[in-house]
Amino acid sequence: MLKAENISFGYGAQSIFHNVSITVERGQITALLGPSGTGKTTLLKCMALLEWPQQGRITIDDKVRDFPREPNFALRAPPWPELTVVFQQLFLWPHMTLRENILLPVEKRDAAENSKRLADLTEMFGMGDFIDRYPNETSRGQQQRAALARALMLQPKYILCDEITSALDVEAIGRVLECLKIVKEQNVGILLITHQLGFARRSCDQVVFMDGGTVVEQGGRERLIQPLTDRFQQFLKLVEAAH
């Protein structure tokens, strides 16, 4: 289980979020929703220890980290590779093929094991026709699948995804959804930031709604149909109207 308990983060006097608690179970997809600027991406970075929470606790399975701690504490207990992140920007090297990008994080591991793992992921995500192309020779959806495959090469227990379906058409979103379902079936816990309500309704097991730097509502997938708070209901109506 990946758990954040009462964590807070800010820059100077500016609070980004305050006393946020969220849980990600293995073998489940948790959708994190909310208006822009409410701290979702920063929360994701804090849960991955890419940013340093100012207070609270983060637990990754049996590893507990309380905050605040001395600045170099994170370097002594990094969460990788048990936890990986796929950002909206993808960060694929343009001078390397997708195959080379996918293999980059594991280049120091056993070559035979890497080859088998990559072959399995290539078949799983249907990448055989484009894996040896460069990023600029592929579609955004194909790049998304490669970025997910690169994260899975590390065999993580948890993957945090930041708006990975943004700028994709309906068919490409469907392909990414199928990939995430496969990942979930491998007992990987997934935290997914998204504004695609249809995508969230089809994919998530749990939903968390943030607004104003706090968690307003969280629960099962049914909350996307029957929200309990007026603010979440208003948000869902606005997003649906925009699409």
PAKOLFI-249362 format. One record per residue (C-alpha): residue in one letter; residue number from 1; x, y, z. Coordinates in Angstrom, 1 decimal, m for minus. Layout:
N
<r code="a" pos="NUM" px="X" py="Y" pz="Z"/>
...
END
This chain:
243
<r code="m" pos="1" px="0.0" py="0.0" pz="0.0"/>
<r code="l" pos="2" px="1.1" py="3.5" pz="m0.9"/>
<r code="k" pos="3" px="m0.2" py="6.0" pz="1.6"/>
<r code="a" pos="4" px="0.1" py="9.7" pz="2.3"/>
<r code="e" pos="5" px="m1.1" py="10.9" pz="5.7"/>
<r code="n" pos="6" px="m1.7" py="14.5" pz="6.5"/>
<r code="i" pos="7" px="1.0" py="15.8" pz="4.2"/>
<r code="s" pos="8" px="1.4" py="19.5" pz="3.4"/>
<r code="f" pos="9" px="3.6" py="21.4" pz="0.9"/>
<r code="g" pos="10" px="4.2" py="25.0" pz="m0.1"/>
<r code="y" pos="11" px="6.7" py="27.5" pz="m1.4"/>
<r code="g" pos="12" px="7.6" py="30.0" pz="1.3"/>
<r code="a" pos="13" px="4.3" py="31.5" pz="2.6"/>
<r code="q" pos="14" px="2.3" py="30.0" pz="m0.3"/>
<r code="s" pos="15" px="0.5" py="26.8" pz="0.6"/>
<r code="i" pos="16" px="0.0" py="24.4" pz="m2.3"/>
<r code="f" pos="17" px="m1.9" py="21.8" pz="m0.4"/>
<r code="h" pos="18" px="m2.5" py="21.1" pz="3.3"/>
<r code="n" pos="19" px="m3.2" py="18.0" pz="5.4"/>
<r code="v" pos="20" px="m3.9" py="15.7" pz="2.4"/>
<r code="s" pos="21" px="m4.4" py="12.0" pz="2.9"/>
<r code="i" pos="22" px="m4.6" py="9.5" pz="0.1"/>
<r code="t" pos="23" px="m4.2" py="5.8" pz="m0.3"/>
<r code="v" pos="24" px="m3.2" py="3.7" pz="m3.4"/>
<r code="e" pos="25" px="m3.8" py="0.0" pz="m3.2"/>
<r code="r" pos="26" px="m1.9" py="m2.5" pz="m5.3"/>
<r code="g" pos="27" px="m4.0" py="m4.0" pz="m8.1"/>
<r code="q" pos="28" px="m6.2" py="m0.9" pz="m8.2"/>
<r code="i" pos="29" px="m6.4" py="2.4" pz="m10.1"/>
<r code="t" pos="30" px="m7.0" py="5.5" pz="m8.1"/>
<r code="a" pos="31" px="m8.1" py="8.6" pz="m10.1"/>
<r code="l" pos="32" px="m7.1" py="12.0" pz="m8.8"/>
<r code="l" pos="33" px="m9.4" py="14.7" pz="m10.0"/>
<r code="g" pos="34" px="m9.7" py="18.5" pz="m9.5"/>
<r code="p" pos="35" px="m9.4" py="21.9" pz="m11.1"/>
<r code="s" pos="36" px="m6.1" py="23.1" pz="m12.4"/>
<r code="g" pos="37" px="m3.8" py="24.7" pz="m9.7"/>
<r code="t" pos="38" px="m5.2" py="22.7" pz="m6.8"/>
<r code="g" pos="39" px="m1.9" py="20.9" pz="m6.2"/>
<r code="k" pos="40" px="m2.5" py="17.5" pz="m7.9"/>
<r code="t" pos="41" px="0.9" py="17.3" pz="m9.7"/>
<r code="t" pos="42" px="2.8" py="18.5" pz="m6.7"/>
<r code="l" pos="43" px="1.0" py="15.9" pz="m4.5"/>
<r code="l" pos="44" px="2.1" py="13.2" pz="m7.0"/>
<r code="k" pos="45" px="5.7" py="14.5" pz="m6.8"/>
<r code="c" pos="46" px="5.6" py="14.4" pz="m3.0"/>
<r code="m" pos="47" px="4.3" py="10.9" pz="m3.0"/>
<r code="a" pos="48" px="7.2" py="9.9" pz="m5.2"/>
<r code="l" pos="49" px="9.6" py="11.9" pz="m3.0"/>
<r code="l" pos="50" px="10.6" py="14.1" pz="m6.0"/>
<r code="e" pos="51" px="9.4" py="17.0" pz="m3.8"/>
<r code="w" pos="52" px="9.9" py="17.0" pz="0.0"/>
<r code="p" pos="53" px="6.6" py="17.3" pz="2.0"/>
<r code="q" pos="54" px="6.8" py="19.8" pz="4.9"/>
<r code="q" pos="55" px="4.8" py="17.7" pz="7.3"/>
<r code="g" pos="56" px="3.0" py="14.3" pz="7.5"/>
<r code="r" pos="57" px="3.9" py="10.8" pz="6.7"/>
<r code="i" pos="58" px="4.3" py="8.7" pz="3.5"/>
<r code="t" pos="59" px="4.3" py="4.9" pz="3.7"/>
<r code="i" pos="60" px="5.4" py="2.7" pz="0.8"/>
<r code="d" pos="61" px="4.5" py="m0.8" pz="1.9"/>
<r code="d" pos="62" px="6.6" py="m1.3" pz="5.1"/>
<r code="k" pos="63" px="8.8" py="1.8" pz="4.5"/>
<r code="v" pos="64" px="7.7" py="4.8" pz="6.6"/>
<r code="r" pos="65" px="8.9" py="8.3" pz="6.1"/>
<r code="d" pos="66" px="7.9" py="11.0" pz="8.6"/>
<r code="f" pos="67" px="8.3" py="14.7" pz="7.8"/>
<r code="p" pos="68" px="10.0" py="17.0" pz="8.3"/>
<r code="r" pos="69" px="13.4" py="15.3" pz="8.2"/>
<r code="e" pos="70" px="16.9" py="16.4" pz="7.4"/>
<r code="p" pos="71" px="17.3" py="17.3" pz="3.7"/>
<r code="n" pos="72" px="19.5" py="14.3" pz="2.8"/>
<r code="f" pos="73" px="17.2" py="11.7" pz="4.3"/>
<r code="a" pos="74" px="15.4" py="11.1" pz="1.0"/>
<r code="l" pos="75" px="18.7" py="10.2" pz="m0.7"/>
<r code="r" pos="76" px="19.3" py="7.5" pz="1.8"/>
<r code="a" pos="77" px="15.9" py="5.9" pz="1.3"/>
<r code="p" pos="78" px="14.7" py="6.5" pz="m2.3"/>
<r code="p" pos="79" px="11.4" py="4.8" pz="m3.3"/>
<r code="w" pos="80" px="12.7" py="3.7" pz="m6.7"/>
<r code="p" pos="81" px="12.3" py="1.3" pz="m8.5"/>
<r code="e" pos="82" px="9.4" py="0.1" pz="m6.4"/>
<r code="l" pos="83" px="7.6" py="3.3" pz="m7.4"/>
<r code="t" pos="84" px="7.9" py="5.1" pz="m10.8"/>
<r code="v" pos="85" px="6.3" py="8.1" pz="m12.4"/>
<r code="v" pos="86" px="5.1" py="8.8" pz="m15.9"/>
<r code="f" pos="87" px="4.8" py="12.5" pz="m16.5"/>
<r code="q" pos="88" px="2.6" py="14.3" pz="m19.1"/>
<r code="q" pos="89" px="5.8" py="15.4" pz="m20.9"/>
<r code="l" pos="90" px="6.9" py="11.8" pz="m21.2"/>
<r code="f" pos="91" px="10.6" py="12.8" pz="m21.4"/>
<r code="l" pos="92" px="11.6" py="10.5" pz="m24.2"/>
<r code="w" pos="93" px="15.0" py="11.1" pz="m25.7"/>
<r code="p" pos="94" px="14.5" py="12.3" pz="m29.3"/>
<r code="h" pos="95" px="17.8" py="10.9" pz="m30.6"/>
<r code="m" pos="96" px="17.0" py="7.4" pz="m29.3"/>
<r code="t" pos="97" px="14.5" py="4.9" pz="m30.7"/>
<r code="l" pos="98" px="11.5" py="3.9" pz="m28.5"/>
<r code="r" pos="99" px="13.3" py="0.6" pz="m27.8"/>
<r code="e" pos="100" px="16.4" py="2.4" pz="m26.7"/>
<r code="n" pos="101" px="14.3" py="4.7" pz="m24.5"/>
<r code="i" pos="102" px="12.5" py="1.8" pz="m22.9"/>
<r code="l" pos="103" px="15.7" py="0.0" pz="m22.1"/>
<r code="l" pos="104" px="17.6" py="3.0" pz="m20.8"/>
<r code="p" pos="105" px="16.6" py="2.7" pz="m17.1"/>
<r code="v" pos="106" px="17.7" py="m1.0" pz="m17.0"/>
<r code="e" pos="107" px="20.9" py="m0.8" pz="m19.1"/>
<r code="k" pos="108" px="23.0" py="m2.1" pz="m16.2"/>
<r code="r" pos="109" px="20.8" py="m5.1" pz="m15.5"/>
<r code="d" pos="110" px="21.0" py="m8.6" pz="m17.1"/>
<r code="a" pos="111" px="20.7" py="m8.3" pz="m20.9"/>
<r code="a" pos="112" px="18.8" py="m11.6" pz="m21.3"/>
<r code="e" pos="113" px="16.3" py="m10.7" pz="m18.6"/>
<r code="n" pos="114" px="15.8" py="m7.2" pz="m20.2"/>
<r code="s" pos="115" px="15.3" py="m8.7" pz="m23.6"/>
<r code="k" pos="116" px="12.6" py="m11.1" pz="m22.3"/>
<r code="r" pos="117" px="10.9" py="m8.4" pz="m20.3"/>
<r code="l" pos="118" px="10.9" py="m6.0" pz="m23.3"/>
<r code="a" pos="119" px="9.5" py="m8.7" pz="m25.6"/>
<r code="d" pos="120" px="6.6" py="m9.4" pz="m23.2"/>
<r code="l" pos="121" px="5.8" py="m5.6" pz="m22.9"/>
<r code="t" pos="122" px="6.1" py="m5.2" pz="m26.7"/>
<r code="e" pos="123" px="3.4" py="m7.8" pz="m27.2"/>
<r code="m" pos="124" px="1.4" py="m6.7" pz="m24.2"/>
<r code="f" pos="125" px="1.2" py="m3.1" pz="m25.5"/>
<r code="g" pos="126" px="1.1" py="m3.9" pz="m29.2"/>
<r code="m" pos="127" px="4.3" py="m2.0" pz="m30.0"/>
<r code="g" pos="128" px="5.9" py="m4.3" pz="m32.5"/>
<r code="d" pos="129" px="5.2" py="m2.1" pz="m35.5"/>
<r code="f" pos="130" px="6.8" py="1.1" pz="m34.1"/>
<r code="i" pos="131" px="9.2" py="0.2" pz="m31.3"/>
<r code="d" pos="132" px="12.3" py="0.8" pz="m33.5"/>
<r code="r" pos="133" px="11.1" py="4.2" pz="m34.6"/>
<r code="y" pos="134" px="12.2" py="7.5" pz="m33.1"/>
<r code="p" pos="135" px="9.7" py="9.5" pz="m31.0"/>
<r code="n" pos="136" px="9.1" py="12.1" pz="m33.8"/>
<r code="e" pos="137" px="8.2" py="9.2" pz="m36.1"/>
<r code="t" pos="138" px="5.4" py="8.0" pz="m33.8"/>
<r code="s" pos="139" px="2.0" py="9.2" pz="m32.6"/>
<r code="r" pos="140" px="1.4" py="10.7" pz="m29.1"/>
<r code="g" pos="141" px="m0.5" py="7.5" pz="m28.2"/>
<r code="q" pos="142" px="2.4" py="5.3" pz="m29.3"/>
<r code="q" pos="143" px="4.7" py="7.4" pz="m27.2"/>
<r code="q" pos="144" px="2.5" py="7.1" pz="m24.2"/>
<r code="r" pos="145" px="2.6" py="3.3" pz="m24.5"/>
<r code="a" pos="146" px="6.4" py="3.4" pz="m24.8"/>
<r code="a" pos="147" px="6.6" py="5.6" pz="m21.6"/>
<r code="l" pos="148" px="4.4" py="3.2" pz="m19.7"/>
<r code="a" pos="149" px="6.6" py="0.3" pz="m20.9"/>
<r code="r" pos="150" px="9.7" py="2.1" pz="m19.8"/>
<r code="a" pos="151" px="8.3" py="2.5" pz="m16.3"/>
<r code="l" pos="152" px="7.3" py="m1.2" pz="m16.2"/>
<r code="m" pos="153" px="10.8" py="m2.3" pz="m17.2"/>
<r code="l" pos="154" px="11.7" py="m1.5" pz="m13.6"/>
<r code="q" pos="155" px="9.0" py="m3.9" pz="m12.4"/>
<r code="p" pos="156" px="7.5" py="m1.3" pz="m9.9"/>
<r code="k" pos="157" px="4.8" py="m2.0" pz="m7.4"/>
<r code="y" pos="158" px="3.3" py="1.5" pz="m8.0"/>
<r code="i" pos="159" px="3.1" py="3.8" pz="m11.0"/>
<r code="l" pos="160" px="2.0" py="7.5" pz="m10.7"/>
<r code="c" pos="161" px="0.7" py="8.9" pz="m13.9"/>
<r code="d" pos="162" px="0.3" py="12.7" pz="m14.5"/>
<r code="e" pos="163" px="m2.3" py="13.5" pz="m17.3"/>
<r code="i" pos="164" px="m1.0" py="10.8" pz="m19.6"/>
<r code="t" pos="165" px="m4.1" py="10.9" pz="m21.8"/>
<r code="s" pos="166" px="m4.0" py="14.6" pz="m22.4"/>
<r code="a" pos="167" px="m4.0" py="15.6" pz="m26.1"/>
<r code="l" pos="168" px="m5.0" py="12.1" pz="m27.2"/>
<r code="d" pos="169" px="m8.0" py="11.2" pz="m29.4"/>
<r code="v" pos="170" px="m10.7" py="8.8" pz="m28.3"/>
<r code="e" pos="171" px="m9.1" py="5.7" pz="m29.9"/>
<r code="a" pos="172" px="m5.7" py="6.5" pz="m28.4"/>
<r code="i" pos="173" px="m7.2" py="7.0" pz="m25.0"/>
<r code="g" pos="174" px="m8.9" py="3.6" pz="m25.3"/>
<r code="r" pos="175" px="m5.5" py="2.0" pz="m26.1"/>
<r code="v" pos="176" px="m3.9" py="3.6" pz="m23.1"/>
<r code="l" pos="177" px="m6.8" py="2.4" pz="m20.9"/>
<r code="e" pos="178" px="m6.3" py="m1.1" pz="m22.1"/>
<r code="c" pos="179" px="m2.6" py="m0.8" pz="m21.2"/>
<r code="l" pos="180" px="m3.4" py="0.4" pz="m17.7"/>
<r code="k" pos="181" px="m5.9" py="m2.5" pz="m17.2"/>
<r code="i" pos="182" px="m3.1" py="m4.9" pz="m18.1"/>
<r code="v" pos="183" px="m0.7" py="m3.1" pz="m15.6"/>
<r code="k" pos="184" px="m3.4" py="m3.3" pz="m12.9"/>
<r code="e" pos="185" px="m3.9" py="m7.0" pz="m13.5"/>
<r code="q" pos="186" px="m0.2" py="m7.5" pz="m12.7"/>
<r code="n" pos="187" px="m0.9" py="m6.2" pz="m9.1"/>
<r code="v" pos="188" px="0.6" py="m2.8" pz="m9.7"/>
<r code="g" pos="189" px="m1.0" py="0.1" pz="m7.9"/>
<r code="i" pos="190" px="m1.8" py="3.1" pz="m10.1"/>
<r code="l" pos="191" px="m2.4" py="6.7" pz="m9.2"/>
<r code="l" pos="192" px="m3.8" py="8.6" pz="m12.2"/>
<r code="i" pos="193" px="m4.3" py="12.3" pz="m12.5"/>
<r code="t" pos="194" px="m6.8" py="13.0" pz="m15.3"/>
<r code="h" pos="195" px="m9.5" py="15.4" pz="m16.5"/>
<r code="q" pos="196" px="m11.1" py="12.7" pz="m18.7"/>
<r code="l" pos="197" px="m14.2" py="11.7" pz="m16.8"/>
<r code="g" pos="198" px="m15.1" py="8.9" pz="m19.2"/>
<r code="f" pos="199" px="m11.6" py="7.5" pz="m18.9"/>
<r code="a" pos="200" px="m11.9" py="7.7" pz="m15.1"/>
<r code="r" pos="201" px="m15.3" py="6.1" pz="m15.0"/>
<r code="r" pos="202" px="m14.1" py="3.2" pz="m17.2"/>
<r code="s" pos="203" px="m10.8" py="2.6" pz="m15.4"/>
<r code="c" pos="204" px="m10.7" py="3.6" pz="m11.8"/>
<r code="d" pos="205" px="m11.5" py="1.7" pz="m8.6"/>
<r code="q" pos="206" px="m11.2" py="4.7" pz="m6.3"/>
<r code="v" pos="207" px="m11.5" py="8.4" pz="m6.9"/>
<r code="v" pos="208" px="m10.1" py="11.4" pz="m5.0"/>
<r code="f" pos="209" px="m11.3" py="14.9" pz="m5.6"/>
<r code="m" pos="210" px="m9.1" py="17.8" pz="m4.6"/>
<r code="d" pos="211" px="m10.0" py="21.5" pz="m4.6"/>
<r code="g" pos="212" px="m8.3" py="24.5" pz="m3.0"/>
<r code="g" pos="213" px="m5.3" py="22.3" pz="m1.8"/>
<r code="t" pos="214" px="m7.5" py="19.9" pz="0.2"/>
<r code="v" pos="215" px="m9.2" py="16.6" pz="m0.4"/>
<r code="v" pos="216" px="m12.9" py="17.4" pz="m0.7"/>
<r code="e" pos="217" px="m14.2" py="13.9" pz="m1.4"/>
<r code="q" pos="218" px="m12.9" py="10.4" pz="m1.9"/>
<r code="g" pos="219" px="m14.4" py="6.9" pz="m2.3"/>
<r code="g" pos="220" px="m15.3" py="4.3" pz="m4.9"/>
<r code="r" pos="221" px="m16.0" py="4.8" pz="m8.6"/>
<r code="e" pos="222" px="m19.7" py="5.4" pz="m7.9"/>
<r code="r" pos="223" px="m18.7" py="8.9" pz="m6.6"/>
<r code="l" pos="224" px="m18.3" py="9.9" pz="m10.3"/>
<r code="i" pos="225" px="m22.0" py="9.2" pz="m10.8"/>
<r code="q" pos="226" px="m23.3" py="10.2" pz="m7.4"/>
<r code="p" pos="227" px="m21.0" py="12.6" pz="m5.7"/>
<r code="l" pos="228" px="m21.7" py="13.4" pz="m2.0"/>
<r code="t" pos="229" px="m20.6" py="17.0" pz="m2.0"/>
<r code="d" pos="230" px="m22.0" py="20.0" pz="m3.9"/>
<r code="r" pos="231" px="m18.5" py="21.1" pz="m4.9"/>
<r code="f" pos="232" px="m17.6" py="17.7" pz="m6.6"/>
<r code="q" pos="233" px="m21.0" py="17.7" pz="m8.3"/>
<r code="q" pos="234" px="m20.4" py="21.2" pz="m9.6"/>
<r code="f" pos="235" px="m17.0" py="20.2" pz="m10.9"/>
<r code="l" pos="236" px="m18.3" py="17.1" pz="m12.7"/>
<r code="k" pos="237" px="m21.0" py="19.1" pz="m14.4"/>
<r code="l" pos="238" px="m18.5" py="21.8" pz="m15.6"/>
<r code="v" pos="239" px="m16.1" py="19.2" pz="m17.0"/>
<r code="e" pos="240" px="m18.8" py="17.3" pz="m18.8"/>
<r code="a" pos="241" px="m20.1" py="20.5" pz="m20.3"/>
<r code="a" pos="242" px="m16.6" py="21.4" pz="m21.5"/>
<r code="h" pos="243" px="m16.4" py="18.1" pz="m23.3"/>
END
